[in-house]
Amino acid sequence: MKDFWEKLRKNKYFKVVLVLLIILLVGWLIYSLFIEKRLIFQENEKQFLEGVKNYYDSNSLELPKEGGYREKRLSEMGSWVDQLYVPKKKQACDGDSFVRVINEDGKYRYVTYLKCGKYESNTDHESPSIVLNGEDSVVVHLNATYEDEGVKEVKDNHGKIDPSKVKIDTSSVDTSKVGTYEVNFRVYDKNYNTATAKRTVVVAETLSARIQRENGIAYTYTGAEAENYVLFSGMMWRILKLDEDGNIAIITDNNIANLYYSNYGEDYKDSNVYHWLNDYFYGNINENSKQYILDATWCYDNQENAGIISTCNSSVKAKVGLLSVSDYEKSKEENRSYLVDNARFILLNKQSDEEVWISDIYNDNALGNYNVQDLSGVRPVIYLSKDIYVTAGEGSQDNPYKLQDYTYAKENAPLNSRLVGEYVVYSGYNFRIAGSDSDGNVKLVGVDLLENVAEYQLLVAGYSSNLEKITPNTQEEGNLYNELEEKAINYISDKSIVSHEYEIPVYESGKQYDQLEKQKITLKVGLPASYEMFSGLNMSADNYQIYWLSDYNESGIVTIVNGNNGLAFHLSVGTFPDNAIKPVIYVKKDLKIASGKGTILDPYYVR
């Protein structure tokens, strides 16, 4: 055998034969690995196309009219096309593959796109994309003429498409009726791959025009039953008036926080409440909403007697203010006002350097006076531009005016993308969004107080009388924060709660809210500080329990809110030893919204 191979190797044709064998082997490998499979795929394409043509031969009435097209997908062809497989495999080709017949000047052109595993037709099957001029959503005035801004460009991976070729359908837009409409855009490339787009058109009326149309210019709402509810920046407000220029004054529907007005003799523009309104509260307004808030003139003259005055000797320009005594008096009709609710709140004017006017919850005709250094509820007031639109609603409590400054969340939107003030249901309780931390976890402040739902009993907690100091401490038995850590979590699901560091203000008379020293403590369930968003009374009217705020000092001073009148108090720790819990929690940043509009009547539910 060895001699045989030696003789063969010495043969003069050996090398030629060897090269030919290698070429044949390589060729066979290339054919079996690549060419054969490609030929099988091409045969699949041919069968698909022939099957569709045969179908139309038998169903010629289904052929497209001139300038149109029809499409048949592989999954629709049934007996007209034998089952097609990925070459050399038992895997069926993609049922969404198609043959498109196009009628061009009375002649039919067929476009085949078949996908079988990694093999696919070398056919342009990708749709172009439409880029619109302007925004995807626009607001137009009631009874205005709508003119669409048109198309900026059409992007296509095979050549250019003139934007003028895009068909724009505005037929659904009816500017004579308030509502939300769609403008539809459609264009085809040469293979009739279709691109679509849409623009949302909100036909709306300005809030100013709505009020003026129903009530006239320079209108002030009066009486106890005013239909003047409005949603702005995710919060419920009441409309106070439409001024001579068409701008709208609004006031929050309830107390947002609890503040002392000022130190004795201190000018309003240097006061605690002024800085809180225009720094803290304004900072929590939705950024998009701020463009509609006007700088307004706030007249803060001392007013010895309640009544309407027309003079102004002391004023300041600011974004946010308080209700004046005059505007409070103007809201009355037969001595009744929609501004009177379950919680007292401070007004803009002082009665003297030591006392500020405060609303009364019992007598619509009366105003009280209150020490400027005592805590009271705060209802901010702002002026909105006459140009802001109403996009929905009728002004009632159940169906308030919805303004254009924000949109409701869509399903699966992250909770941490939503607005401060919106309502959320978590673990069966109502909360309001109060912001997010640097990690994206969402801060929620309770509207409801913690309770044993089965027994209809509120959770109450307090400091033990034998404690020498009341510094927040989760480990000290008898400490309020030990009660929170041990008990509160049993009243609420901790599935999505994040343990978080809370800042506890150390109360000191005369110090403004942002000057207070803070103690830090990590909790799952915390308490709101007096000045924090939604620490004020905003629960249901039938829930009058006193609840804790977090402010304290080592002299034994703690802070509570009286549910009977909405007033907050700094007082001795033993005065009201056990009180309810208005919970503050942080929930995980990955929570998604399942449903709802974020309003008190239709809160967000989370997944």
SERO-818334 format. One line per field, with one value per residue (C-alpha): residue number from 1; x, y negated, z negated. Coordinates in nm, 2 decimals, always signed. Example, Ala and Ser with C-alpha at 12.3 -4.5 7.8 and 13.67 -1.06 7.14 Angstrom:
nr <- (1 2)
X <- (+1.23 +1.37)
Y <- (+0.45 +0.11)
Z <- (-0.78 -0.71)
//
This chain:
nr <- (1 2 3 4 5 6 7 8 9 10 11 12 13 14 15 16 17 18 19 20 21 22 23 24 25 26 27 28 29 30 31 32 33 34 35 36 37 38 39 40 41 42 43 44 45 46 47 48 49 50 51 52 53 54 55 56 57 58 59 60 61 62 63 64 65 66 67 68 69 70 71 72 73 74 75 76 77 78 79 80 81 82 83 84 85 86 87 88 89 90 91 92 93 94 95 96 97 98 99 100 101 102 103 104 105 106 107 108 109 110 111 112 113 114 115 116 117 118 119 120 121 122 123 124 125 126 127 128 129 130 131 132 133 134 135 136 137 138 139 140 141 142 143 144 145 146 147 148 149 150 151 152 153 154 155 156 157 158 159 160 161 162 163 164 165 166 167 168 169 170 171 172 173 174 175 176 177 178 179 180 181 182 183 184 185 186 187 188 189 190 191 192 193 194 195 196 197 198 199 200 201 202 203 204 205 206 207 208 209 210 211 212 213 214 215 216 217 218 219 220 221 222 223 224 225 226 227 228 229 230 231 232 233 234 235 236 237 238 239 240 241 242 243 244 245 246 247 248 249 250 251 252 253 254 255 256 257 258 259 260 261 262 263 264 265 266 267 268 269 270 271 272 273 274 275 276 277 278 279 280 281 282 283 284 285 286 287 288 289 290 291 292 293 294 295 296 297 298 299 300 301 302 303 304 305 306 307 308 309 310 311 312 313 314 315 316 317 318 319 320 321 322 323 324 325 326 327 328 329 330 331 332 333 334 335 336 337 338 339 340 341 342 343 344 345 346 347 348 349 350 351 352 353 354 355 356 357 358 359 360 361 362 363 364 365 366 367 368 369 370 371 372 373 374 375 376 377 378 379 380 381 382 383 384 385 386 387 388 389 390 391 392 393 394 395 396 397 398 399 400 401 402 403 404 405 406 407 408 409 410 411 412 413 414 415 416 417 418 419 420 421 422 423 424 425 426 427 428 429 430 431 432 433 434 435 436 437 438 439 440 441 442 443 444 445 446 447 448 449 450 451 452 453 454 455 456 457 458 459 460 461 462 463 464 465 466 467 468 469 470 471 472 473 474 475 476 477 478 479 480 481 482 483 484 485 486 487 488 489 490 491 492 493 494 495 496 497 498 499 500 501 502 503 504 505 506 507 508 509 510 511 512 513 514 515 516 517 518 519 520 521 522 523 524 525 526 527 528 529 530 531 532 533 534 535 536 537 538 539 540 541 542 543 544 545 546 547 548 549 550 551 552 553 554 555 556 557 558 559 560 561 562 563 564 565 566 567 568 569 570 571 572 573 574 575 576 577 578 579 580 581 582 583 584 585 586 587 588 589 590 591 592 593 594 595 596 597 598 599 600 601 602 603 604 605 606 607)
X <- (+0.00 +0.28 +0.44 +0.11 +0.08 +0.44 +0.40 +0.08 +0.25 +0.53 +0.27 +0.30 -0.08 -0.11 -0.09 -0.35 -0.59 -0.54 -0.61 -0.92 -1.05 -0.99 -1.18 -1.47 -1.48 -1.48 -1.74 -1.96 -1.93 -2.02 -2.31 -2.45 -2.40 -2.50 -2.61 -2.85 -3.03 -3.05 -3.19 -3.45 -3.54 -3.57 -3.80 -4.01 -4.04 -4.14 -4.41 -4.54 -4.57 -4.72 -4.97 -5.08 -5.11 -5.32 -5.54 -5.60 -5.65 -5.95 -6.06 -5.99 -6.25 -6.02 -5.74 -5.67 -5.81 -5.57 -5.34 -5.42 -5.28 -5.38 -5.18 -5.19 -5.01 -4.86 -5.08 -5.39 -5.31 -5.42 -5.44 -5.31 -4.96 -4.80 -4.65 -4.31 -4.02 -3.69 -3.43 -3.32 -3.54 -3.89 -3.95 -4.23 -4.17 -4.31 -4.68 -4.66 -4.46 -4.66 -4.71 -4.84 -5.00 -4.99 -5.19 -4.98 -5.15 -5.36 -5.06 -5.01 -4.67 -4.60 -4.38 -4.28 -4.14 -4.08 -3.89 -3.78 -3.55 -3.24 -3.34 -3.55 -3.63 -3.41 -3.72 -3.78 -4.04 -3.97 -4.21 -4.09 -4.15 -4.33 -4.18 -4.44 -4.39 -4.48 -4.60 -4.78 -5.05 -5.19 -5.46 -5.68 -5.95 -6.32 -6.46 -6.11 -6.01 -5.77 -5.48 -5.24 -4.87 -4.80 -4.51 -4.14 -4.00 -4.05 -3.76 -3.71 -3.43 -3.47 -3.47 -3.65 -4.02 -4.16 -4.34 -4.62 -4.70 -4.83 -5.21 -5.34 -5.69 -5.83 -6.19 -6.26 -6.16 -6.47 -6.36 -6.72 -6.73 -6.49 -6.32 -6.01 -5.97 -5.71 -5.54 -5.42 -5.11 -5.04 -4.78 -4.65 -4.31 -4.28 -4.35 -4.65 -4.49 -4.71 -4.62 -4.88 -4.87 -5.12 -5.16 -5.39 -5.60 -5.76 -6.04 -6.07 -6.19 -5.98 -6.09 -6.12 -6.36 -6.56 -6.62 -6.69 -6.94 -7.13 -7.10 -6.95 -6.62 -6.47 -6.68 -6.64 -6.77 -7.00 -7.22 -7.18 -7.26 -7.03 -6.95 -6.59 -6.36 -6.05 -5.76 -5.42 -5.08 -5.23 -5.42 -5.78 -5.84 -6.14 -6.18 -6.20 -6.26 -6.20 -6.03 -6.08 -5.79 -5.93 -5.68 -5.81 -5.74 -5.76 -5.71 -5.63 -5.93 -5.79 -5.51 -5.18 -4.96 -4.94 -4.73 -4.69 -4.74 -4.45 -4.27 -4.41 -4.39 -4.23 -4.33 -4.52 -4.25 -4.00 -4.23 -4.22 -4.54 -4.43 -4.10 -4.28 -4.54 -4.29 -4.00 -4.13 -4.49 -4.40 -4.11 -4.36 -4.57 -4.54 -4.27 -4.50 -4.77 -4.55 -4.56 -4.93 -4.88 -4.86 -4.67 -4.95 -4.97 -5.06 -5.19 -5.11 -5.22 -5.31 -5.69 -5.84 -6.19 -6.33 -6.48 -6.41 -6.15 -6.03 -5.70 -5.36 -5.07 -4.84 -4.80 -4.55 -4.52 -4.50 -4.62 -4.80 -5.00 -5.29 -5.65 -5.72 -5.99 -6.16 -6.17 -6.30 -6.58 -6.66 -6.71 -7.02 -7.38 -7.64 -7.34 -7.25 -6.92 -6.78 -6.45 -6.58 -6.49 -6.37 -6.04 -5.95 -5.68 -5.49 -5.56 -5.32 -5.40 -5.31 -5.55 -5.25 -4.88 -4.95 -5.26 -5.36 -5.71 -5.82 -6.13 -6.40 -6.54 -6.86 -6.99 -6.98 -7.03 -6.73 -6.36 -6.14 -5.80 -5.50 -5.15 -4.90 -4.66 -4.91 -4.95 -5.24 -5.35 -5.24 -5.43 -5.21 -5.36 -5.22 -5.33 -5.35 -5.30 -5.62 -5.47 -5.49 -5.73 -5.99 -5.95 -6.23 -6.48 -6.77 -6.65 -6.83 -6.66 -6.73 -6.62 -6.39 -6.24 -5.92 -5.66 -5.40 -5.10 -5.07 -5.22 -5.33 -5.10 -5.12 -5.14 -4.80 -4.65 -4.40 -4.55 -4.24 -4.31 -4.63 -4.72 -4.70 -5.06 -5.21 -5.39 -5.27 -5.43 -5.17 -5.26 -5.62 -5.53 -5.55 -5.22 -5.10 -4.77 -4.53 -4.22 -3.94 -3.60 -3.27 -3.31 -3.66 -3.85 -4.19 -4.29 -4.65 -4.84 -5.16 -5.50 -5.64 -5.52 -5.39 -5.66 -5.76 -6.00 -6.17 -6.26 -6.29 -6.04 -5.77 -5.41 -5.31 -4.96 -4.77 -4.47 -4.46 -4.49 -4.17 -3.94 -3.69 -3.63 -3.84 -3.56 -3.68 -3.56 -3.69 -3.51 -3.64 -3.95 -4.22 -4.08 -4.33 -4.10 -4.06 -4.44 -4.43 -4.16 -4.33 -4.70 -4.76 -4.62 -4.88 -5.16 -5.02 -4.85 -4.47 -4.45 -4.34 -4.23 -3.86 -3.70 -3.60 -3.42 -3.66 -3.57 -3.75 -3.76 -3.66 -3.91 -3.78 -4.00 -3.94 -3.73 -3.86 -3.94 -3.61 -3.40 -3.50 -3.24 -3.32 -3.28 -3.24 -3.40 -3.46 -3.82 -4.06 -4.35 -4.29 -4.49 -4.53 -4.36 -4.58 -4.46 -4.45 -4.69 -5.03 -4.96 -5.27 -5.62 -5.73 -5.91 -6.28 -6.51 -6.62 -6.27 -6.20 -5.92 -5.62 -5.30 -4.93 -4.69 -4.32 -4.20 -4.07 -3.81 -3.65 -3.84 -4.13 -4.30 -4.47 -4.70 -5.05 -5.33 -5.68 -5.92 -6.22 -6.09 -5.77 -5.55 -5.20 -5.06 -4.72 -4.80 -4.67 -4.62 -4.87 -5.16 -5.28 -5.06 -5.20 -5.29 -5.36 -5.10 -5.11 -4.85 -4.57 -4.40 -4.16 -4.26 -4.03 -3.93 -4.04 -4.41 -4.63 -4.98 -5.25 -5.55 -5.70 -5.65 -5.48 -5.78 -5.95 -6.25 -6.04 -5.70 -5.42 -5.40 -5.05 -4.93)
Y <- (+0.00 -0.23 -0.17 -0.24 -0.58 -0.66 -0.58 -0.79 -1.08 -1.07 -1.06 -1.38 -1.43 -1.38 -1.75 -1.85 -1.58 -1.67 -2.04 -1.95 -1.72 -2.00 -2.25 -2.00 -1.95 -2.32 -2.38 -2.11 -2.25 -2.60 -2.47 -2.26 -2.53 -2.84 -2.81 -2.51 -2.69 -3.01 -2.83 -2.66 -3.00 -3.14 -2.85 -2.94 -3.30 -3.18 -2.94 -3.22 -3.47 -3.21 -3.11 -3.47 -3.53 -3.22 -3.34 -3.67 -3.49 -3.32 -3.63 -3.91 -4.14 -4.16 -4.32 -4.68 -4.98 -5.21 -5.39 -5.13 -4.81 -4.49 -4.26 -3.89 -3.75 -3.40 -3.30 -3.38 -3.18 -2.83 -2.58 -2.84 -2.80 -2.48 -2.50 -2.69 -2.60 -2.74 -2.58 -2.24 -2.28 -2.19 -2.54 -2.72 -3.05 -3.37 -3.40 -3.78 -3.76 -3.92 -3.96 -4.31 -4.38 -4.74 -4.89 -5.15 -5.31 -5.00 -4.76 -4.53 -4.51 -4.25 -4.30 -3.99 -3.98 -3.64 -3.57 -3.22 -3.21 -3.41 -3.42 -3.71 -3.87 -4.15 -4.38 -4.71 -4.62 -4.89 -5.17 -5.53 -5.76 -6.10 -6.39 -6.66 -7.03 -7.15 -6.95 -6.61 -6.77 -7.12 -7.33 -7.56 -7.80 -7.73 -7.85 -7.92 -7.80 -7.50 -7.49 -7.21 -7.29 -7.01 -6.77 -6.86 -6.55 -6.19 -5.96 -5.65 -5.40 -5.39 -5.73 -6.05 -6.11 -6.46 -6.58 -6.71 -6.35 -6.30 -6.28 -6.49 -6.42 -6.69 -6.60 -6.49 -6.82 -7.03 -7.36 -7.45 -7.19 -7.16 -6.82 -6.62 -6.52 -6.35 -6.46 -6.16 -6.15 -5.88 -5.83 -5.54 -5.47 -5.32 -4.97 -5.10 -5.05 -5.27 -5.53 -5.69 -5.95 -6.15 -6.48 -6.54 -6.86 -6.98 -7.23 -7.44 -7.76 -7.98 -7.97 -8.35 -8.33 -8.05 -8.26 -8.57 -8.39 -8.25 -8.54 -8.85 -9.04 -9.12 -8.85 -8.74 -8.40 -8.43 -8.21 -7.86 -7.66 -7.82 -7.59 -7.71 -7.40 -7.39 -7.15 -7.32 -7.17 -6.84 -7.01 -7.11 -7.49 -7.72 -8.02 -8.35 -8.59 -8.71 -9.05 -9.34 -9.22 -8.87 -8.71 -8.45 -8.44 -8.09 -7.95 -7.59 -7.39 -7.31 -7.38 -7.28 -7.33 -7.49 -7.80 -8.09 -8.42 -8.64 -8.77 -9.07 -9.39 -9.21 -9.33 -9.08 -9.06 -8.95 -8.71 -8.33 -8.28 -8.50 -8.31 -7.97 -8.07 -8.19 -7.95 -7.62 -7.61 -7.77 -7.52 -7.24 -7.37 -7.17 -7.33 -7.34 -7.50 -7.79 -7.96 -8.05 -8.20 -8.58 -8.82 -8.98 -9.28 -9.17 -9.45 -9.36 -9.67 -9.62 -9.62 -9.69 -9.59 -9.32 -9.46 -9.56 -9.83 -9.99 -10.16 -10.00 -10.15 -9.85 -9.60 -9.35 -9.18 -8.80 -8.48 -8.35 -8.52 -8.47 -8.57 -8.92 -9.02 -9.22 -8.92 -8.70 -8.94 -8.97 -8.59 -8.61 -8.60 -8.63 -8.58 -8.25 -8.17 -7.86 -7.94 -7.83 -7.46 -7.24 -7.41 -7.77 -7.94 -8.27 -8.57 -8.82 -9.12 -9.16 -9.32 -9.46 -9.40 -9.11 -8.96 -8.83 -8.77 -8.41 -8.25 -8.10 -7.75 -7.81 -8.15 -8.25 -8.62 -8.63 -8.65 -8.58 -8.71 -8.50 -8.56 -8.61 -8.36 -8.08 -7.80 -7.81 -7.65 -7.81 -7.82 -7.97 -8.20 -8.26 -8.45 -8.27 -8.42 -8.49 -8.27 -7.94 -7.69 -7.46 -7.12 -6.94 -6.98 -7.20 -7.35 -7.13 -6.93 -6.61 -6.75 -7.04 -7.25 -7.08 -7.32 -7.28 -7.29 -6.91 -6.58 -6.28 -5.99 -5.71 -5.34 -5.21 -5.56 -5.57 -5.71 -5.92 -6.11 -6.26 -6.59 -6.70 -6.71 -6.43 -6.15 -5.79 -5.48 -5.27 -4.98 -5.10 -5.45 -5.78 -5.97 -6.27 -6.29 -6.52 -6.48 -6.23 -6.17 -6.17 -5.80 -5.84 -5.70 -5.88 -6.06 -6.02 -6.21 -6.06 -6.21 -5.94 -5.85 -5.50 -5.27 -4.91 -4.89 -4.57 -4.74 -5.10 -5.22 -5.47 -5.39 -5.62 -5.66 -5.89 -5.95 -5.77 -6.01 -5.88 -5.99 -6.26 -6.36 -6.32 -6.31 -6.09 -5.74 -5.42 -5.20 -5.37 -5.21 -5.47 -5.70 -5.81 -5.70 -5.36 -5.34 -5.43 -5.17 -4.89 -4.96 -5.18 -4.92 -4.68 -4.91 -4.94 -4.71 -4.76 -4.57 -4.88 -5.10 -5.21 -5.28 -5.65 -5.92 -6.18 -6.53 -6.62 -7.00 -7.12 -7.39 -7.72 -8.03 -8.30 -8.09 -8.07 -7.73 -7.69 -7.80 -7.52 -7.27 -6.91 -6.58 -6.29 -5.94 -5.64 -5.51 -5.32 -5.53 -5.89 -6.21 -6.53 -6.85 -7.15 -7.33 -7.03 -6.99 -6.84 -6.85 -7.06 -6.92 -6.76 -6.45 -6.37 -6.59 -6.31 -6.24 -6.48 -6.30 -6.50 -6.39 -6.43 -6.66 -6.59 -6.93 -6.91 -7.04 -6.91 -7.14 -6.89 -7.08 -6.88 -6.97 -6.85 -6.94 -6.96 -6.78 -6.99 -7.31 -7.24 -7.45 -7.33 -7.38 -7.38 -7.25 -7.05 -6.68 -6.57 -6.79 -6.54 -6.23 -5.99 -6.11 -5.97 -5.91 -6.10 -5.88 -5.98 -5.71 -5.67 -5.40 -5.23 -5.42 -5.14 -5.16 -5.20 -5.35 -5.10 -5.34 -5.66 -6.04 -6.14 -6.33 -6.29 -6.13 -5.92 -5.86 -5.67 -5.30 -5.14 -4.80)
Z <- (+0.00 -0.09 +0.25 +0.42 +0.26 +0.34 +0.71 +0.71 +0.56 +0.82 +1.10 +1.31 +1.29 +0.91 +0.82 +1.08 +0.97 +0.60 +0.67 +0.87 +0.59 +0.34 +0.57 +0.60 +0.23 +0.15 +0.42 +0.28 -0.07 +0.06 +0.25 -0.03 -0.30 -0.11 +0.26 +0.22 -0.07 +0.12 +0.42 +0.20 +0.06 +0.41 +0.50 +0.19 +0.32 +0.66 +0.52 +0.30 +0.58 +0.82 +0.56 +0.51 +0.89 +0.93 +0.65 +0.83 +1.16 +0.99 +0.80 +1.04 +0.88 +0.58 +0.78 +0.68 +0.88 +1.05 +0.80 +0.53 +0.40 +0.23 +0.01 -0.07 -0.37 -0.36 -0.66 -0.45 -0.14 -0.26 +0.03 +0.28 +0.15 +0.02 -0.32 -0.29 -0.52 -0.63 -0.39 -0.53 -0.84 -0.95 -1.07 -0.88 -0.71 -0.87 -0.82 -0.81 -0.48 -0.20 +0.17 +0.26 +0.60 +0.71 +0.99 +1.17 +1.48 +1.53 +1.50 +1.21 +1.04 +0.77 +0.47 +0.28 -0.07 -0.22 -0.55 -0.63 -0.93 -0.85 -0.48 -0.36 -0.03 +0.09 +0.11 -0.05 -0.31 -0.58 -0.63 -0.61 -0.90 -0.92 -1.11 -1.19 -1.21 -1.55 -1.85 -1.86 -2.06 -2.01 -2.17 -1.96 -2.07 -2.04 -1.71 -1.57 -1.22 -1.25 -1.01 -1.05 -1.06 -0.82 -0.77 -0.82 -0.64 -0.55 -0.63 -0.41 -0.38 +0.00 +0.15 +0.07 +0.03 +0.08 -0.23 +0.00 +0.08 -0.27 -0.29 -0.59 -0.72 -0.94 -0.88 -1.24 -1.39 -1.49 -1.64 -1.71 -1.99 -2.29 -2.27 -2.17 -1.81 -1.59 -1.26 -1.07 -0.83 -0.58 -0.31 -0.10 +0.06 +0.41 +0.27 +0.08 -0.26 -0.47 -0.72 -0.95 -1.22 -1.42 -1.59 -1.88 -1.86 -2.17 -2.10 -2.41 -2.55 -2.78 -3.14 -3.12 -2.82 -2.99 -3.31 -3.11 -2.88 -3.18 -3.43 -3.26 -3.30 -3.64 -3.80 -4.17 -4.28 -4.58 -4.80 -4.95 -4.64 -4.38 -4.09 -4.07 -4.10 -3.89 -3.85 -3.81 -3.86 -3.98 -4.27 -4.32 -4.36 -4.38 -4.15 -4.34 -4.06 -3.71 -3.72 -3.47 -3.26 -3.23 -3.46 -3.72 -4.09 -4.24 -4.59 -4.70 -4.79 -5.14 -5.38 -5.23 -5.54 -5.88 -5.94 -6.17 -5.99 -6.11 -6.41 -6.59 -6.39 -6.09 -5.74 -5.53 -5.26 -5.53 -5.69 -5.73 -5.54 -5.24 -5.20 -5.23 -4.97 -4.71 -4.78 -4.92 -4.78 -4.44 -4.41 -4.43 -4.14 -3.82 -3.60 -3.30 -3.50 -3.62 -3.28 -3.35 -3.69 -3.69 -3.91 -4.11 -4.35 -4.71 -4.93 -5.29 -5.48 -5.84 -5.87 -6.21 -6.12 -5.88 -5.56 -5.21 -5.15 -4.82 -4.93 -4.92 -5.11 -5.15 -4.87 -4.72 -4.38 -4.40 -4.24 -4.54 -4.81 -5.05 -5.04 -5.16 -5.41 -5.13 -4.89 -5.17 -5.24 -4.87 -4.85 -5.07 -4.96 -5.24 -5.48 -5.33 -5.14 -4.96 -5.13 -5.47 -5.52 -5.81 -5.86 -5.95 -5.75 -5.78 -5.56 -5.41 -5.63 -5.99 -6.24 -6.42 -6.45 -6.69 -6.53 -6.19 -6.05 -6.03 -5.87 -6.09 -6.03 -6.24 -6.13 -5.76 -5.86 -6.11 -6.09 -6.39 -6.49 -6.58 -6.72 -6.43 -6.60 -6.63 -6.37 -6.13 -5.81 -5.48 -5.15 -4.88 -4.62 -4.27 -3.95 -3.62 -3.28 -3.08 -2.80 -2.98 -2.83 -2.97 -2.82 -3.01 -3.29 -3.39 -3.72 -3.96 -4.24 -4.06 -3.72 -3.78 -3.50 -3.38 -3.25 -2.98 -3.20 -3.24 -3.12 -3.32 -3.34 -3.09 -3.19 -3.30 -3.34 -3.63 -3.95 -4.00 -3.68 -3.82 -3.98 -4.34 -4.47 -4.27 -4.46 -4.49 -4.65 -4.83 -5.06 -5.07 -5.19 -5.00 -4.97 -4.79 -4.59 -4.77 -4.55 -4.48 -4.63 -4.44 -4.37 -4.22 -4.52 -4.56 -4.87 -4.97 -5.24 -5.38 -5.33 -5.55 -5.90 -5.98 -6.11 -6.18 -5.89 -6.02 -6.35 -6.23 -6.49 -6.43 -6.53 -6.82 -6.95 -7.18 -7.41 -7.75 -8.04 -8.20 -7.92 -8.02 -7.66 -7.35 -7.09 -6.80 -6.87 -6.71 -6.97 -7.29 -7.43 -7.50 -7.23 -6.96 -6.68 -6.84 -6.83 -6.46 -6.38 -6.59 -6.52 -6.22 -5.98 -6.09 -5.96 -5.61 -5.36 -5.34 -5.01 -4.82 -5.11 -5.12 -5.45 -5.43 -5.62 -5.76 -5.88 -6.20 -6.27 -6.61 -6.70 -6.80 -6.84 -6.59 -6.34 -5.99 -5.85 -5.65 -5.95 -6.19 -6.30 -6.19 -6.35 -6.12 -6.16 -5.93 -5.92 -5.71 -5.82 -5.92 -6.01 -5.81 -5.94 -6.00 -5.69 -5.45 -5.17 -5.27 -5.64 -5.67 -5.72 -5.39 -5.51 -5.49 -5.69 -5.92 -6.05 -6.34 -6.52 -6.64 -6.45 -6.50 -6.32 -6.36 -6.50 -6.86 -7.10 -7.41 -7.64 -7.59 -7.30 -7.04 -6.74 -6.66 -6.42 -6.57 -6.33 -6.46 -6.31 -6.12 -6.35 -6.44 -6.79 -6.96 -7.31 -7.60 -7.53 -7.79 -7.68 -7.42 -7.49 -7.22 -6.87 -6.53 -6.25 -5.92 -5.75 -5.53 -5.32 -5.04 -4.78 -4.53 -4.22 -3.98 -4.07 -3.76 -3.73 -3.65 -3.63 -3.74 -3.68 -4.00 -4.14 -4.47 -4.30 -4.06 -4.22 -4.06 -4.14 -4.12 -4.01)
//
